[in-house]
């Protein structure tokens, strides 16, 4: 399931919630990390990122 965020350069970004491995708060917003050293920084606060990602994992039938 994809979740839409806004990257630090103000571009809309879709994130595959199933691939997220680590989330951390940074000066510019929230850094979302994936496998193989990939990451993206989004402007949404960490609590909002966690909430959006958790909602995708709690879908009925999964």
matplotlib code that plots the C-alpha trace (Angstrom):
import matplotlib.pyplot as plt

x = [0.0, 1.3, 1.1, 1.5, 3.9, 5.5, 9.3, 11.6, 11.8, 7.9, 7.3, 4.6, 6.1, 4.5, 6.0, 5.5, 4.6, 5.6, 9.2, 9.8, 12.4, 13.1, 11.7, 13.6, 12.9, 15.3, 15.6, 13.8, 10.9, 10.9, 13.4, 11.9, 14.4, 14.1, 16.3, 19.7, 20.5, 17.7, 15.8, 13.6, 13.0, 9.4, 8.0, 5.3, 5.9, 7.0, 3.7, 1.7, 4.1, 3.7, -0.1, -0.4, 1.9, 0.1, -3.3, -2.1, -1.0, -4.4, -6.6, -9.4, -8.6, -4.8]
y = [0.0, 3.4, 6.5, 10.1, 12.5, 15.8, 15.6, 18.3, 19.9, 20.2, 17.4, 14.9, 11.5, 8.0, 5.6, 1.8, 1.3, -2.3, -1.4, 1.1, -0.1, 3.0, 6.4, 9.3, 12.9, 15.4, 19.1, 19.3, 16.9, 13.1, 10.8, 7.5, 4.7, 1.7, -1.3, -1.0, 2.5, 4.3, 7.1, 10.2, 13.2, 14.4, 17.6, 15.9, 15.6, 12.1, 11.4, 12.0, 9.8, 7.0, 7.4, 7.3, 4.2, 2.4, 3.0, 1.2, -1.8, -2.1, -2.5, -5.1, -8.5, -8.3]
z = [0.0, -0.9, 1.3, 0.0, 1.7, 0.7, 0.3, 1.7, -1.8, -1.8, -4.3, -3.7, -3.0, -2.7, -0.2, -0.1, 3.6, 3.5, 2.7, 5.6, 8.0, 10.2, 10.8, 12.6, 13.3, 11.6, 11.3, 8.0, 9.0, 9.2, 7.5, 6.2, 5.6, 3.4, 2.8, 1.0, 2.4, 0.7, 2.5, 1.9, 4.1, 4.2, 5.8, 7.7, 11.5, 12.7, 14.5, 11.3, 9.3, 11.9, 11.9, 8.1, 7.8, 10.6, 9.0, 5.8, 7.8, 9.7, 6.6, 6.9, 5.5, 6.0]

ax = plt.figure().add_subplot(projection="3d")
ax.plot(x, y, z, "-o")
ax.set_aspect("equal")
plt.show()
